[in-house]
Amino acid sequence: MPKGDLRRALFAEAAKRWQQAGRRPGATGDFDADGRPELALPDQPRQTLAGVRRTPDGAEVAWEVDAGGVISTNLAAVSLPGDYLALGIGREDGTLRLWLPSARVGAHQVT
């Protein structure tokens, strides 16, 4: 299995376990403006953030972004004027990392 496929499978498995455990995720929303919500969660090393969405067969990774360091806080989603969403995390090095909607790629895009 190619490395990218393995990462997607690991994110999908993590999302499935969250759902089965009945946990409420910290950040959900339509971050990529496709009309379907994603669950934003970090990978196991807590260095990549992914949006996982439900599919008829379980779950899939819709998008991934590099956090630029180790994520050390909960995820936070914020509604902005114009029905946009922003997503934020804190890193171990004290950095607050924000992903804001980008007019270049359309509403709700994680950049």
C-alpha atoms as an extended CHARMM CRD file, in Angstrom:
* protein
*
       111  EXT
         1         1  MET       CA              0.0000000000        0.0000000000        0.0000000000  PROA      1               0.0000000000
         2         2  PRO       CA              1.4510000000        3.4240000000       -0.9250000000  PROA      2               0.0000000000
         3         3  LYS       CA              2.3490000000        5.7080000000        1.9930000000  PROA      3               0.0000000000
         4         4  GLY       CA             -0.4530000000        8.2100000000        1.2000000000  PROA      4               0.0000000000
         5         5  ASP       CA             -3.0480000000        5.4320000000        1.1700000000  PROA      5               0.0000000000
         6         6  LEU       CA             -1.7980000000        4.1600000000        4.5340000000  PROA      6               0.0000000000
         7         7  ARG       CA             -2.1070000000        7.6510000000        6.0730000000  PROA      7               0.0000000000
         8         8  ARG       CA             -5.6520000000        7.9700000000        4.7510000000  PROA      8               0.0000000000
         9         9  ALA       CA             -6.5410000000        4.5540000000        6.1600000000  PROA      9               0.0000000000
        10        10  LEU       CA             -5.1250000000        5.5100000000        9.5840000000  PROA      10              0.0000000000
        11        11  PHE       CA             -7.1060000000        8.7790000000        9.6700000000  PROA      11              0.0000000000
        12        12  ALA       CA            -10.2560000000        6.9360000000        8.5790000000  PROA      12              0.0000000000
        13        13  GLU       CA             -9.7440000000        4.3150000000       11.3130000000  PROA      13              0.0000000000
        14        14  ALA       CA             -9.2540000000        7.0360000000       13.9400000000  PROA      14              0.0000000000
        15        15  ALA       CA            -12.4890000000        8.7300000000       12.8670000000  PROA      15              0.0000000000
        16        16  LYS       CA            -14.3400000000        5.4110000000       12.9740000000  PROA      16              0.0000000000
        17        17  ARG       CA            -13.1150000000        4.7450000000       16.5310000000  PROA      17              0.0000000000
        18        18  TRP       CA            -14.2220000000        8.2400000000       17.6530000000  PROA      18              0.0000000000
        19        19  GLN       CA            -17.6700000000        7.5630000000       16.2390000000  PROA      19              0.0000000000
        20        20  GLN       CA            -17.9360000000        4.0830000000       17.7920000000  PROA      20              0.0000000000
        21        21  ALA       CA            -16.8780000000        5.4150000000       21.2000000000  PROA      21              0.0000000000
        22        22  GLY       CA            -19.6590000000        8.0170000000       21.0210000000  PROA      22              0.0000000000
        23        23  ARG       CA            -17.2090000000       10.8960000000       21.4760000000  PROA      23              0.0000000000
        24        24  ARG       CA            -18.0540000000       14.3810000000       20.3560000000  PROA      24              0.0000000000
        25        25  PRO       CA            -15.2890000000       15.7730000000       18.1390000000  PROA      25              0.0000000000
        26        26  GLY       CA            -13.7440000000       19.1270000000       18.9470000000  PROA      26              0.0000000000
        27        27  ALA       CA            -13.9960000000       20.5980000000       15.4500000000  PROA      27              0.0000000000
        28        28  THR       CA            -16.5200000000       19.7400000000       12.7870000000  PROA      28              0.0000000000
        29        29  GLY       CA            -17.7040000000       21.7390000000        9.8250000000  PROA      29              0.0000000000
        30        30  ASP       CA            -17.7200000000       22.0240000000        6.0710000000  PROA      30              0.0000000000
        31        31  PHE       CA            -14.1270000000       23.2410000000        5.8570000000  PROA      31              0.0000000000
        32        32  ASP       CA            -13.7270000000       22.5370000000        2.1290000000  PROA      32              0.0000000000
        33        33  ALA       CA            -17.1140000000       23.9430000000        0.9810000000  PROA      33              0.0000000000
        34        34  ASP       CA            -18.3480000000       20.7610000000       -0.6700000000  PROA      34              0.0000000000
        35        35  GLY       CA            -21.6180000000       20.7050000000        1.2940000000  PROA      35              0.0000000000
        36        36  ARG       CA            -20.5680000000       17.8120000000        3.5730000000  PROA      36              0.0000000000
        37        37  PRO       CA            -19.1480000000       18.1910000000        7.0960000000  PROA      37              0.0000000000
        38        38  GLU       CA            -15.7010000000       16.9260000000        8.0560000000  PROA      38              0.0000000000
        39        39  LEU       CA            -14.3080000000       15.9110000000       11.4230000000  PROA      39              0.0000000000
        40        40  ALA       CA            -10.9560000000       17.6920000000       11.8470000000  PROA      40              0.0000000000
        41        41  LEU       CA             -8.4760000000       15.6120000000       13.8250000000  PROA      41              0.0000000000
        42        42  PRO       CA             -4.6970000000       15.1830000000       14.1250000000  PROA      42              0.0000000000
        43        43  ASP       CA             -2.7390000000       12.1170000000       13.1000000000  PROA      43              0.0000000000
        44        44  GLN       CA             -1.0550000000       10.0000000000       15.8090000000  PROA      44              0.0000000000
        45        45  PRO       CA              2.2310000000       11.9770000000       15.7990000000  PROA      45              0.0000000000
        46        46  ARG       CA              0.0200000000       15.1140000000       16.0820000000  PROA      46              0.0000000000
        47        47  GLN       CA              1.8390000000       16.8730000000       13.2360000000  PROA      47              0.0000000000
        48        48  THR       CA             -0.7920000000       16.6990000000       10.4980000000  PROA      48              0.0000000000
        49        49  LEU       CA             -4.4010000000       17.8190000000       10.6610000000  PROA      49              0.0000000000
        50        50  ALA       CA             -6.9530000000       16.0690000000        8.4740000000  PROA      50              0.0000000000
        51        51  GLY       CA            -10.6050000000       16.4540000000        7.6030000000  PROA      51              0.0000000000
        52        52  VAL       CA            -12.3400000000       13.0700000000        7.6890000000  PROA      52              0.0000000000
        53        53  ARG       CA            -15.8340000000       12.6460000000        6.3030000000  PROA      53              0.0000000000
        54        54  ARG       CA            -18.3530000000        9.8250000000        6.2940000000  PROA      54              0.0000000000
        55        55  THR       CA            -18.8760000000        7.7730000000        3.1610000000  PROA      55              0.0000000000
        56        56  PRO       CA            -21.2960000000        4.9390000000        2.3980000000  PROA      56              0.0000000000
        57        57  ASP       CA            -18.4130000000        2.5360000000        3.1650000000  PROA      57              0.0000000000
        58        58  GLY       CA            -17.1800000000        4.2180000000        6.3700000000  PROA      58              0.0000000000
        59        59  ALA       CA            -14.9040000000        7.2600000000        6.2230000000  PROA      59              0.0000000000
        60        60  GLU       CA            -12.3410000000        8.9630000000        3.9880000000  PROA      60              0.0000000000
        61        61  VAL       CA             -9.7470000000       11.6920000000        4.3390000000  PROA      61              0.0000000000
        62        62  ALA       CA            -11.0260000000       14.7560000000        2.4640000000  PROA      62              0.0000000000
        63        63  TRP       CA             -7.9580000000       16.9670000000        3.0860000000  PROA      63              0.0000000000
        64        64  GLU       CA             -4.7120000000       17.1550000000        5.0750000000  PROA      64              0.0000000000
        65        65  VAL       CA             -2.5610000000       20.0900000000        6.2330000000  PROA      65              0.0000000000
        66        66  ASP       CA              0.8290000000       20.1430000000        7.9350000000  PROA      66              0.0000000000
        67        67  ALA       CA              0.6760000000       21.7650000000       11.3760000000  PROA      67              0.0000000000
        68        68  GLY       CA              4.3310000000       22.8250000000       11.1260000000  PROA      68              0.0000000000
        69        69  GLY       CA              5.0720000000       21.2540000000       14.5270000000  PROA      69              0.0000000000
        70        70  VAL       CA              3.4950000000       19.0710000000       17.1930000000  PROA      70              0.0000000000
        71        71  ILE       CA             -0.1410000000       19.9200000000       18.0110000000  PROA      71              0.0000000000
        72        72  SER       CA             -0.5210000000       20.3790000000       21.7630000000  PROA      72              0.0000000000
        73        73  THR       CA             -4.0600000000       21.7710000000       22.1740000000  PROA      73              0.0000000000
        74        74  ASN       CA             -7.5980000000       20.9230000000       21.2420000000  PROA      74              0.0000000000
        75        75  LEU       CA             -8.8320000000       22.0530000000       17.8370000000  PROA      75              0.0000000000
        76        76  ALA       CA            -11.0440000000       25.1170000000       17.6300000000  PROA      76              0.0000000000
        77        77  ALA       CA            -13.4180000000       26.0760000000       14.8280000000  PROA      77              0.0000000000
        78        78  VAL       CA            -14.8020000000       29.6050000000       14.6080000000  PROA      78              0.0000000000
        79        79  SER       CA            -17.6590000000       30.9280000000       12.4680000000  PROA      79              0.0000000000
        80        80  LEU       CA            -16.7460000000       34.0860000000       10.5860000000  PROA      80              0.0000000000
        81        81  PRO       CA            -18.9810000000       36.6480000000        8.8400000000  PROA      81              0.0000000000
        82        82  GLY       CA            -20.2100000000       35.4580000000        5.4730000000  PROA      82              0.0000000000
        83        83  ASP       CA            -20.7600000000       31.8870000000        6.6770000000  PROA      83              0.0000000000
        84        84  TYR       CA            -17.0290000000       31.0670000000        6.6130000000  PROA      84              0.0000000000
        85        85  LEU       CA            -15.1140000000       28.8530000000        9.0330000000  PROA      85              0.0000000000
        86        86  ALA       CA            -11.6390000000       29.2320000000       10.5320000000  PROA      86              0.0000000000
        87        87  LEU       CA             -9.7330000000       26.4400000000       12.2690000000  PROA      87              0.0000000000
        88        88  GLY       CA             -7.0100000000       26.8260000000       14.9030000000  PROA      88              0.0000000000
        89        89  ILE       CA             -4.5840000000       24.7410000000       16.9730000000  PROA      89              0.0000000000
        90        90  GLY       CA             -1.7600000000       25.4000000000       19.4130000000  PROA      90              0.0000000000
        91        91  ARG       CA              1.6560000000       23.7850000000       18.9570000000  PROA      91              0.0000000000
        92        92  GLU       CA              4.2270000000       22.6190000000       21.5010000000  PROA      92              0.0000000000
        93        93  ASP       CA              6.5510000000       25.4750000000       20.5130000000  PROA      93              0.0000000000
        94        94  GLY       CA              3.9530000000       28.0330000000       21.6830000000  PROA      94              0.0000000000
        95        95  THR       CA              2.7220000000       28.8970000000       18.1850000000  PROA      95              0.0000000000
        96        96  LEU       CA             -0.9680000000       29.4380000000       17.4950000000  PROA      96              0.0000000000
        97        97  ARG       CA             -1.6580000000       28.1260000000       13.9900000000  PROA      97              0.0000000000
        98        98  LEU       CA             -4.7740000000       29.3500000000       12.1700000000  PROA      98              0.0000000000
        99        99  TRP       CA             -6.2890000000       28.2950000000        8.8720000000  PROA      99              0.0000000000
       100       100  LEU       CA             -8.5650000000       30.9630000000        7.4290000000  PROA      100             0.0000000000
       101       101  PRO       CA            -10.9090000000       30.9000000000        4.4330000000  PROA      101             0.0000000000
       102       102  SER       CA             -9.1150000000       31.8310000000        1.2380000000  PROA      102             0.0000000000
       103       103  ALA       CA            -10.7800000000       33.9060000000       -1.4890000000  PROA      103             0.0000000000
       104       104  ARG       CA             -8.2950000000       32.3970000000       -3.9510000000  PROA      104             0.0000000000
       105       105  VAL       CA             -9.7080000000       28.8990000000       -3.6030000000  PROA      105             0.0000000000
       106       106  GLY       CA            -13.2610000000       29.5680000000       -2.4350000000  PROA      106             0.0000000000
       107       107  ALA       CA            -15.1300000000       29.7360000000        0.8270000000  PROA      107             0.0000000000
       108       108  HSD       CA            -14.2120000000       27.3860000000        3.6440000000  PROA      108             0.0000000000
       109       109  GLN       CA            -11.0210000000       26.0850000000        2.0400000000  PROA      109             0.0000000000
       110       110  VAL       CA             -8.3630000000       24.9740000000        4.4940000000  PROA      110             0.0000000000
       111       111  THR       CA             -5.1050000000       26.6790000000        3.4820000000  PROA      111             0.0000000000
